[in-house]
């Protein structure tokens, strides 16, 4: 009997648990990528820095893609068993992330906070949580192809008056809304594409090795094809001269809000997700810091903004300084996540994502 118990404790985690560990690992990688990009430095074209900044325009897309998968998994019971949607929990997350993101944008970290768009993407997704998979893919395509066209059209009609400034609490409500939906650094009309694709991916049997193989193949194909097509179109029609030039649609430059960047960057995110799902060693203690970082993603994201605002800025000035600052920031957040998870099941900010229950008074 005792030998059977010892053997059972060494069994690999069940497929559902393995999938969650893979998603946690991918989320941890997204956090590390955003830390590296947000820490900087920026603007240098040296080869080493270009390699260091590979996550630029990709880590945030991976983060949003995983957000869509998370919402899809969160509402699976409502979709498959026709149970009521967790409206209170979803709306609570929207309000919490929106207000928190607006407040965090006021800090001097020189980062465009992503939490505001994350909040409105959850709100935007509510009518889509029970629609067919085909309609989700159609919505993804509309956002990826028409969103950038609308973005440029608004630039043209307004003579480029909006400059993609981050959305903060100091602005009036109308500017906050239009900034998140259209004119900010993460316009919803464009960024809905990776989030809704995540809603669709969350419906797949991600524990199936054939699915992870397809994600790797199709993700890599999309990433490479988008870059090659952009290079060919730019060579044929020239580089766009302004944000209002329609040739901008050919660009694959990170955060250009253009279709080829969006397709290529989202393809990279799908590729990373497929790789994480393919790996079955996430339960090993050696990788637990990465897993715990992904499980405390909101806490880690907010933590890195505080570190940037109060410790790192106004630097770094060189690539070496940036790499050192990024490394110790990641190490500090991993250590905190590891220590916290040894005692608590949820992160300090992750606990807040749970909507408070209003208990009824006994009669």
Rosetta blueprint (number, residue, H / E / L):
1 X L
2 X H
3 X H
4 X H
5 X H
6 X H
7 X H
8 X H
9 X H
10 X L
11 X L
12 X L
13 X L
14 X L
15 X H
16 X H
17 X H
18 X H
19 X H
20 X H
21 X H
22 X H
23 X H
24 X H
25 X H
26 X H
27 X H
28 X H
29 X H
30 X H
31 X H
32 X H
33 X H
34 X H
35 X H
36 X H
37 X H
38 X H
39 X H
40 X L
41 X L
42 X L
43 X L
44 X L
45 X L
46 X L
47 X H
48 X H
49 X H
50 X H
51 X H
52 X H
53 X L
54 X L
55 X L
56 X L
57 X L
58 X L
59 X H
60 X H
61 X H
62 X H
63 X H
64 X H
65 X H
66 X H
67 X H
68 X H
69 X H
70 X H
71 X H
72 X H
73 X H
74 X H
75 X L
76 X H
77 X H
78 X H
79 X H
80 X H
81 X L
82 X L
83 X L
84 X L
85 X L
86 X L
87 X H
88 X H
89 X H
90 X H
91 X H
92 X H
93 X H
94 X H
95 X H
96 X H
97 X H
98 X H
99 X H
100 X H
101 X H
102 X H
103 X H
104 X H
105 X L
106 X L
107 X L
108 X L
109 X L
110 X L
111 X L
112 X L
113 X L
114 X L
115 X H
116 X H
117 X H
118 X H
119 X H
120 X H
121 X H
122 X H
123 X H
124 X H
125 X H
126 X H
127 X H
128 X H
129 X L
130 X L
131 X L
132 X L
133 X H
134 X H
135 X H
136 X H
137 X H
138 X H
139 X H
140 X H
141 X H
142 X H
143 X H
144 X H
145 X H
146 X H
147 X H
148 X H
149 X H
150 X H
151 X H
152 X H
153 X H
154 X H
155 X H
156 X H
157 X H
158 X L
159 X L
160 X L
161 X L
162 X L
163 X L
164 X L
165 X L
166 X L
167 X L
168 X L
169 X L
170 X L
171 X L
172 X L
173 X H
174 X H
175 X H
176 X H
177 X H
178 X H
179 X H
180 X H
181 X H
182 X H
183 X H
184 X L
185 X L
186 X L
187 X L
188 X H
189 X H
190 X H
191 X H
192 X H
193 X H
194 X H
195 X H
196 X H
197 X H
198 X H
199 X H
200 X H
201 X H
202 X L
203 X L
204 X L
205 X L
206 X L
207 X L
208 X L
209 X H
210 X H
211 X H
212 X H
213 X H
214 X H
215 X H
216 X H
217 X H
218 X H
219 X H
220 X H
221 X H
222 X H
223 X H
224 X H
225 X H
226 X H
227 X H
228 X H
229 X H
230 X H
231 X H
232 X H
233 X H
234 X H
235 X H
236 X H
237 X H
238 X L
239 X L
240 X L
241 X L
242 X L
243 X L
244 X L
245 X L
246 X H
247 X H
248 X H
249 X H
250 X H
251 X L
252 X L
253 X L
254 X L
255 X L
256 X L
257 X L
258 X L
259 X H
260 X H
261 X H
262 X H
263 X H
264 X H
265 X H
266 X H
267 X H
268 X H
269 X H
270 X H
271 X H
272 X H
273 X H
274 X H
275 X H
276 X H
277 X H
278 X H
279 X L
280 X L
281 X L
282 X L
283 X L
284 X L
285 X H
286 X H
287 X H
288 X H
289 X H
290 X H
291 X H
292 X H
293 X H
294 X H
295 X H
296 X L
297 X H
298 X H
299 X H
300 X H
301 X H
302 X H
303 X H
304 X H
305 X H
306 X H
307 X H
308 X H
309 X H
310 X H
311 X H
312 X H
313 X L
314 X L
315 X L
316 X L
317 X L
318 X L
319 X H
320 X H
321 X H
322 X H
323 X H
324 X H
325 X H
326 X H
327 X H
328 X H
329 X H
330 X H
331 X H
332 X H
333 X H
334 X H
335 X H
336 X H
337 X H
338 X H
339 X H
340 X H
341 X H
342 X L
343 X L
344 X L
345 X L
346 X L
347 X L
348 X L
349 X L
350 X L
351 X H
352 X H
353 X H
354 X L
355 X L
356 X L
357 X L
358 X L
359 X L
360 X L
361 X L
362 X L
363 X L
